[in-house]
Amino acid sequence: MNPIKTVFDKSLYNYLKEKQPLAIAFSGGMDSSALILFCHDNQIRYTGFSLIGLHITDYEIQRIITFRKKYGLNHCFFYFDYRSDPRVVLNSRRRCLHCKSLLFSGPARYYTRTHTLIDGTNSTDLVGYRPGIEAIKAHGIKSPFADLGMDKDQIIRLARQMGMKAAKIDSRSCILARFSYGEFLDDLLVARIRKAEDYLLEKGLTGFRLRVLGRSDYLLQMDTSQESLFFHIKPFFDEFIKGFGLYSYRIQIIPFSEISGYYD
């Protein structure tokens, strides 16, 4: 059993223990990784589940597989296709509400009678415009980090004390969030953005988003710490994306805090 080191650890342990068995929405990001590993290390009864499909990159799917193998996690996959709801494809400002309602409908039907569904939403996520959180609450999904007032910095500390490498710029979001509101989610363009981001992730880049702001208007935002690595690989990236029509694009180098949450 992983030793309980802080007041937040104890509160989190008691919260989760009371609600077990748990079904944990596991995206492979830092928050859900810390949550599922905390349960695994502290003998809290759980199963993890991930929703895969065109909304995330192959790199992220492989990261989930690698993480669950490394720690021997209880875990399964559900497949999700955002195209099955036209309200998502039309991409209004309520896109995330419709998308997450659809996203969690399958796991909710599967687990509700036997498990408490939880996710990694933290108190920092509650700031700003996040319609997807409405859908999470509507499905009865609990968010222990948010409920306990744990913010991103506290979760980073929790992750590190369990031996995880944790950084804010590792945060990812759904590929659909690359499109400005009102831009139709053309499935071919979604696939191209997904492929381009997959390339950058494979090359070691983190803390970035390739945005679609309008017709043939592409903006690559990246954290200031990634500038040197990106310009080293830029000629190869440019050649890669020319093959499927994403060139040219503008570049914006800004702190990651100004990137995350932008249409997310």
N, C-alpha and C positions, 0 to 999 in steps of 0.2 A: 504493500500500500504506500502511495506517495505521501510523505509527511505533510500535514496541514501547517502552513507556515505563517499565514496572516489572518486577520479578522475576516477579510473578504473570502479567503479560501474556506474558512469555517462556515461562513454564511452560505457560500455556494454549495458546499458539501451538504449542508442541512436542507437547502432548497431542493436539490436534485434527489437526495435520498428519499425525501418525503413523496416525490412524484414518480419514482421508479415503478415499473420499467419504463424507459424512455425510448422514443424514436427521434433521433437527432438528425436534422437536415444538415448534411455535410457537403459544403461546396468545395472544400480543399483550401479555402482561405484561412487566414490566421485565426479569426474569431471561432469559426466552427471547428477548426483543428484543435485549438486549445480546449474547447468544450468537450469534444469527444475523447480527447486524450486524458483529460481530468477524470472523466467517468471511468475510462478504462483503467487508469492507475489506482483509482480509489474503490474498485469493486462495486460501483454503482451499476445496476442492471440496465443495459441499453442495447439498442441496435442502431446503426447509422444507415442513412440512405442518401443517395445523390441523384439528382435529376439531370440527365445528360441529353444533349441534342445540339442543334445548330446554334443555340444561344451561348455556348461556351466553346473555347478552342480545344483542339486535340491535346495540346500541351497541358491544359488544366485537367482534362480527363485522365491523362497519364499521371499527373501529379497526385490525384486522388488514389489511383491504383497503387502507386509507389508508397504513399503514406500508409495506406491500410495494410500493405504487405509488411512494411517495416515494423509496425507496432502490433500486427496480428489482430486488427480490429474486427468486430462484428459489423457487417456492412453489406448493402445490396444497392443495385441500380434500378432506377425507373427511367424510361425514355419519355421525353417531352418534345412536342412539336408546336411551337408558337403559332404556326400557320392555321391551326384548327379553330382559332377564334378571330374573325375578321376585325373585331374591335382592337385587337393587338396590332394587326397588320396595318391598320389605318393610322396608328401611332399618334394618338392624341396625348394631351398632357396627363390623361388617366391611364395611359398604356400599362404602367407597372401594376396598377390595381387589377386590371383585367388579366394581365399576364400571370401574376402571382396567384390570382384566384384559380386560374386554370392549372398552373404549375403544381399547386399543393392539393388539388382536388383528388388526385389518385392516391397519394400517400395518406391523406386524411381518411378516405374511405377504407383503406387497407389497415390502418393502425388504430383508429379512434377507439374501438371497443377493447383494445388490449394494452395500449401504450399511451403515455402522455407525449404529445408532439412538442418538440422544442427546437429553437434555432439560435444562431449566434448573434442576433441583433444586440447591439450595445447602446449605452446611453448617449454616446456621441451620434449614433445614427438617427436619434429622435429629433435632432436639430435640422431645420430646413424642410424642403418639400420632398416627402417620401411617401407617395400614395400606396406603394407596395406594402407598407406596414399595415395599412387598413386591411388588406387581404389576409395577411398573417393572423391578425386578431380575429377576423371573421371566421377563419377555420379553427379557432381555438388553440392556435399554436402559442406556446409560452416562450418568452425570451428572458431567460434567467439573468443574463448580464444586464440587460436594460432594467429589469424589475429590481435588481439589487443596486442599481446606480453605478455599475462598473463601466468606466470609459475605456477608450482605445489604449491609453497608456497603461492602465492597470492590467488589461488583457495581454499586452506585450510582456509585462513583468511576469504574469502567470505562465505564459508560454515559455519564456526563457528559464524559469525555475524548473520546468519539466523537461528541459534540454532541447527545446525547439529553437531554431534560428528564426527570429521574428523581426520584421521591419514594416513600418507603415507603408512604404512604397511598393510592397508586395501585393497590396490590395488590388483585387480585380472586380469587375462588374460585368453584367450580361452584355453580350455583343449588341443587342438591340438598343442599349443605352448609348451607342455611338451616333445614333441618328437624331437630329434635332426634331423637336415635336412638329408634327404635321408632314414630315417627310415619309412618304409611303415606304413600307418595309419590303422593298423588292427582294425576293429571296436570292436572286443571283448576286446582287450587290452585298447582301448580308454575308453570303458565302465568301465573297472576295475580301471583305473587311476581316472576316474571321481568319482567312488564309494569311493575310498580311500580318495580322497581330500574332498569329502562330509563329510566323517566321522570326519576328522580333523577340518573342519569348524564347524560342529555341537558341537564339544567339546571345541570350543572357540579359536582355533589356528588361527592366521592370519600371513601374511607375509611369505608364504612358497610356494614351488613348488615341486611336485614329478616328477622328470625327467626320461624319457626313453632315455638313451644314446646309447644303442645297445641291442642286443639280451640278455634278462635277466640281463641287467645292469641298475639298478634303483638307482637314487640319490635323496635323500630328502634334499632339501636346505631350510633353515629357518633363519629368522632374529634372531640376538643375543638375542633380548628381549623375544623370544618364547622358549628358551632352557629349562627353569625350568618347564613350563607347559607341554611341549612335553614329557620330561622324566618322568613326573608324569603319563601320560596316555600311554606311550610307550608299556608296557606289554599288554594292552588291544588292542591297535592298531595293534601290531604284530600278536596277535591271530586272529584279524579280517581279516587282509589281507592274512594270511596263507590259509584261506578258498578259496581264488580265485587266488592263485599262484603268488603273487607279492613279497613274502618273499624269499630271503633276499634283503636288500638294504643298501646303504651307506648313511651316514649323513654328511652334510656340514653346519656348522653354521657360517654365514657371515652377514655383514650388508645388509639390504634389497635393498639398491641401487645397489648392485652387483648381485642381484637375478632378479629383474624386468628388462625386456628387453632381457633376455637370451633365445633366440629362440622366443621371444614374438613379 
